[in-house]
Amino acid sequence: MHVHIISPDGEAKFWLEPAVELVNYTGFSKRQLRTLQKIVERHRNEIIKEWKEHFKARNN
């Protein structure tokens, strides 16, 4: 599972499991990436729940 973050400043992709981990990025500063990672970590459980619901619905 992963999450993409896209903004006018750049793009980033984070794995959600087994822990939140930056996969790749363009445009964001290291400071922005740290902030984004903290946000993803804070909302990790919600994101995983929505991911599972989204792909469960797509597979039915």
N, CA, C and O of each residue as an XYZ file, in Angstrom:
240
protein
N       0.840     -1.167      0.000
C       0.000      0.000      0.000
C       0.889      1.236      0.000
O       1.956      1.264      0.615
N       0.428      2.230     -0.692
C       1.180      3.476     -0.774
C       0.225      4.652     -0.970
O      -0.962      4.482     -1.249
N       0.781      5.831     -0.815
C       0.012      7.051     -1.024
C       0.873      8.015     -1.847
O       2.079      8.137     -1.632
N       0.220      8.693     -2.793
C       0.878      9.719     -3.595
C       0.453     11.087     -3.077
O      -0.712     11.304     -2.744
N       1.397     11.986     -3.015
C       1.102     13.372     -2.651
C       1.544     14.225     -3.826
O       2.704     14.188     -4.237
N       0.608     14.992     -4.359
C       0.884     15.821     -5.530
C       0.453     17.247     -5.215
O      -0.660     17.485     -4.747
N       1.345     18.184     -5.477
C       1.039     19.597     -5.277
C       1.804     20.401     -6.318
O       2.635     19.846     -7.037
N       1.537     21.689     -6.407
C       2.315     22.522     -7.345
C       3.822     22.502     -7.033
O       4.647     22.746     -7.913
N       4.172     22.207     -5.763
C       5.589     22.169     -5.377
C       6.297     20.900     -5.822
O       7.511     20.914     -6.025
N       5.564     19.801     -5.977
C       6.203     18.549     -6.339
C       5.300     17.353     -6.138
O       4.087     17.477     -5.964
N       5.930     16.187     -6.168
C       5.219     14.924     -5.969
C       6.053     14.036     -5.061
O       7.281     14.109     -5.050
N       5.356     13.188     -4.293
C       6.034     12.225     -3.426
C       5.179     10.974     -3.310
O       3.955     11.018     -3.431
N       5.849      9.870     -3.075
C       5.173      8.587     -2.873
C       5.733      7.975     -1.593
O       6.947      7.894     -1.404
N       4.819      7.543     -0.714
C       5.200      6.904      0.547
C       4.579      5.521      0.627
O       3.389      5.353      0.359
N       5.391      4.516      1.001
C       4.840      3.216      1.370
C       4.154      3.394      2.713
O       4.561      4.234      3.516
N       3.109      2.601      2.960
C       2.392      2.663      4.232
C       2.725      1.495      5.146
O       2.544      1.586      6.360
N       3.208      0.408      4.580
C       3.527     -0.787      5.367
C       4.874     -1.343      4.938
O       5.218     -1.248      3.760
N       5.630     -1.905      5.827
C       5.315     -2.115      7.235
C       5.391     -0.823      8.060
O       4.843     -0.751      9.160
N       6.064      0.180      7.528
C       6.113      1.501      8.170
C       6.073      2.550      7.075
O       6.351      2.248      5.915
N       5.733      3.769      7.428
C       5.709      4.857      6.450
C       7.139      5.115      5.996
O       8.031      5.363      6.807
N       7.340      5.052      4.675
C       8.685      5.216      4.115
C       8.587      5.935      2.774
O       7.774      5.576      1.922
N       9.415      6.943      2.599
C       9.463      7.679      1.345
C      10.037      6.785      0.261
O      11.106      6.200      0.433
N       9.324      6.677     -0.866
C       9.779      5.856     -1.989
C      10.526      6.724     -2.991
O      11.660      6.423     -3.361
N       9.882      7.802     -3.427
C      10.524      8.736     -4.350
C       9.819     10.078     -4.301
O       8.716     10.205     -3.771
N      10.481     11.070     -4.866
C       9.895     12.410     -4.859
C      10.576     13.283     -5.905
O      11.678     12.988     -6.368
N       9.897     14.355     -6.262
C      10.475     15.405     -7.091
C       9.939     16.735     -6.585
O       8.768     16.845     -6.221
N      10.792     17.730     -6.566
C      10.372     19.091     -6.276
C      10.305     19.507     -4.826
O      10.550     20.676     -4.528
N       9.987     18.610     -3.909
C       9.850     18.985     -2.507
C      11.220     19.149     -1.854
O      12.174     18.452     -2.199
N      11.301     20.079     -0.909
C      12.523     20.234     -0.116
C      12.548     19.149      0.965
O      11.535     18.501      1.227
N      13.694     18.963      1.578
C      13.810     17.980      2.669
C      12.868     18.356      3.814
O      12.270     17.482      4.442
N      12.739     19.639      4.080
C      11.834     20.096      5.137
C      10.387     19.743      4.799
O       9.652     19.252      5.656
N       9.977     19.989      3.560
C       8.623     19.639      3.141
C       8.399     18.138      3.238
O       7.327     17.699      3.654
N       9.392     17.348      2.862
C       9.263     15.895      2.931
C       9.095     15.417      4.371
O       8.302     14.512      4.631
N       9.824     16.007      5.298
C       9.661     15.636      6.717
C       8.247     15.956      7.192
O       7.627     15.163      7.900
N       7.744     17.124      6.798
C       6.384     17.507      7.177
C       5.362     16.542      6.580
O       4.446     16.094      7.269
N       5.526     16.227      5.298
C       4.609     15.298      4.640
C       4.643     13.924      5.303
O       3.598     13.309      5.514
N       5.837     13.445      5.631
C       5.940     12.137      6.263
C       5.217     12.132      7.604
O       4.535     11.161      7.931
N       5.354     13.194      8.381
C       4.652     13.281      9.671
C       3.138     13.245      9.472
O       2.421     12.606     10.242
N       2.660     13.928      8.445
C       1.213     13.934      8.169
C       0.743     12.539      7.777
O      -0.290     12.072      8.258
N       1.499     11.871      6.904
C       1.129     10.510      6.489
C       1.154      9.581      7.697
O       0.249      8.764      7.867
N       2.187      9.697      8.544
C       2.255      8.848      9.737
C       1.055      9.088     10.659
O       0.487      8.143     11.207
N       0.678     10.349     10.822
C      -0.440     10.700     11.694
C      -1.760     10.116     11.179
O      -2.636      9.755     11.964
N      -1.890     10.030      9.864
C      -3.153      9.568      9.263
C      -3.036      8.173      8.645
O      -3.918      7.754      7.896
N      -1.979      7.469      8.945
C      -1.696      6.170      8.334
C      -2.871      5.198      8.438
O      -3.262      4.587      7.443
N      -3.428      5.056      9.628
C      -4.520      4.091      9.810
C      -5.742      4.458      8.973
O      -6.390      3.585      8.396
N      -6.050      5.740      8.909
C      -7.183      6.193      8.087
C      -6.925      5.912      6.608
O      -7.816      5.455      5.892
N      -5.709      6.186      6.159
C      -5.359      5.974      4.747
C      -5.452      4.497      4.401
O      -5.993      4.133      3.357
N      -4.924      3.643      5.275
C      -4.981      2.192      5.038
C      -6.431      1.722      4.979
O      -6.794      0.931      4.108
N      -7.257      2.206      5.900
C      -8.673      1.820      5.903
C      -9.342      2.203      4.586
O     -10.040      1.390      3.980
N      -9.130      3.437      4.145
C      -9.729      3.901      2.889
C      -9.176      3.137      1.695
O      -9.920      2.831      0.763
N      -7.887      2.825      1.705
C      -7.248      2.050      0.632
C      -7.960      0.708      0.495
O      -8.353      0.312     -0.602
N      -8.121      0.014      1.621
C      -8.761     -1.310      1.605
C     -10.204     -1.221      1.129
O     -10.648     -2.062      0.346
N     -10.940     -0.217      1.587
C     -12.324     -0.054      1.153
C     -12.393      0.257     -0.338
O     -13.253     -0.268     -1.045
N     -11.500      1.101     -0.811
C     -11.484      1.466     -2.225
C     -11.221      0.260     -3.115
O     -11.936      0.035     -4.092
N     -10.193     -0.516     -2.777
C      -9.854     -1.639     -3.639
C     -10.788     -2.821     -3.444
O     -10.933     -3.634     -4.357
N     -11.426     -2.944     -2.289
C     -12.460     -3.969     -2.097
C     -13.636     -3.667     -3.016
O     -14.171     -4.564     -3.667
N     -14.032     -2.409     -3.065
C     -15.158     -2.007     -3.932
C     -14.831     -2.231     -5.396
O     -15.707     -2.623     -6.167
N     -13.594     -1.994     -5.795
C     -13.187     -2.167     -7.191
C     -13.155     -3.637     -7.599
O     -13.314     -3.959     -8.777
N     -12.950     -4.531     -6.630
C     -12.847     -5.948     -6.940
C     -14.187     -6.661     -6.911
O     -14.256     -7.846     -7.237
N     -15.240     -5.977     -6.533
C     -16.578     -6.603     -6.498
C     -17.291     -6.429     -7.812
O     -18.422     -6.889     -7.966
